[in-house]
Amino acid sequence: MEFNAAKIKNMFNLEGKVALITGGAGALGESIAAGLAVYGADVVVTGRTLSTLEKAVQGVAQLGRKALAVTCDVSKEDDVIKMVEKVKEAFGKIDILVTVAGIAKRSPAEDFPIDDWQQVMDINVRGTFLSCKHVGKVMKEQGYGKIITISSVRGFAGHPGGYAAYGPSKAAIDGLTKQLAAEWAKYNINVNAIAPTIFWTPLTQQVLEDEKLKQIFMSRIPLGRAAVTEDMVGASVYLASAAADFITGQILYVDGGCTAG
Ligand SMILES: NC(=O)c1ccc[n+]([C@@H]2O[C@H](COP(=O)([O-])OP(=O)(O)OC[C@H]3O[C@@H](n4cnc5c(N)ncnc54)[C@H](O)[C@@H]3O)[C@@H](O)[C@H]2O)c1
């Protein structure tokens, strides 16, 4: 068998690719936007408020790549349709989708306000599905696409910290990821999830401030630390690139060994 060193060296190159990142104003979204740009991708970041996307856009532009901010509430189908139209107008295609938009609400299950529970489902599950649905149509036409959903270790296992909405929402994302991988393989669309353990962002501020809860989290991570930006970027670049062409329907745990035991 021929070993093509030049091709292999180039496997992570994303030059000429267009990436769309939902929840692009968040901690993880910003990092992934910059990470994909470092490897050559032009990046569209989306979120509910245009002004909050400024930093992510600047981060990508400073790396010499094209950047665009588009408003979109991922739980609203009309918004998602318009977002996809704008990206197509600006770039003509979407090669990579990363569905980062998500929220976490914690409460003891027995007292969980149903409206809060529903909001988590609407943004995390419905929002991820709508983004995949409409970007998937574009990718189907192109005959190419890499979709990366953002799950969590909470989709794999329960936790004493009140995750009766967030945990099931991430388990649903895992299921959706596998379903879309099976359904869209024929269109040459890879669909994988990244499932991180905790990293310190506004989403996990409450945990960081609660010493007892923080200890519970830390005691469950064999590598003994929270995830950091680089951990998430490495996984995203990999799944977005040709290096992962034969990987689909997988949940990549970026979790310091958390789910290993
Ligand atoms: N921080 C962690 O420890 C951790 C661990 C596992 C998984 N995750 C997941 O990573 C993703 C990003 O988390 P983060 O820590 O960067 O949080 P973050 O709060 O910094 O970012 C989330 C982003 O999603 C956006 N968003 C929320 N609702 C939206 C909507 N309806 N439409 C569009 N955008 C919306 C927010 O405005 C924010 O910019 C989430 O899906 C989260 O569940 C985070």
The ligand as an ORCA input file, in Angstrom:
! r2SCAN-3c Opt
* xyz 0 1
  N     -18.448     24.526     30.126
  C     -18.491     23.228     30.314
  O     -17.976     22.705     31.301
  C     -19.166     22.329     29.333
  C     -19.053     20.956     29.526
  C     -19.680     20.097     28.623
  C     -20.384     20.620     27.563
  N     -20.466     21.964     27.411
  C     -21.248     22.455     26.280
  O     -20.465     23.315     25.485
  C     -21.315     24.272     24.848
  C     -20.757     25.676     25.076
  O     -20.680     25.911     26.430
  P     -19.814     27.099     27.049
  O     -19.229     26.571     28.291
  O     -18.954     27.725     26.014
  O     -21.004     28.045     27.486
  P     -21.301     29.579     27.161
  O     -22.485     29.924     27.988
  O     -20.058     30.378     27.270
  O     -21.714     29.497     25.610
  C     -22.954     29.054     25.162
  C     -23.391     29.982     24.051
  O     -24.644     29.540     23.528
  C     -25.421     30.697     23.296
  N     -26.831     30.392     23.259
  C     -27.648     30.056     24.289
  N     -28.909     29.919     23.842
  C     -28.891     30.161     22.514
  C     -29.873     30.190     21.498
  N     -31.166     29.926     21.757
  N     -29.501     30.486     20.233
  C     -28.204     30.754     19.947
  N     -27.233     30.764     20.864
  C     -27.577     30.472     22.132
  C     -25.074     31.620     24.455
  O     -25.444     32.950     24.192
  C     -23.563     31.429     24.529
  O     -22.908     32.304     23.650
  C     -22.720     24.061     25.423
  O     -23.476     23.290     24.526
  C     -22.448     23.290     26.678
  O     -23.524     22.481     27.041
  C     -19.883     22.834     28.258
*
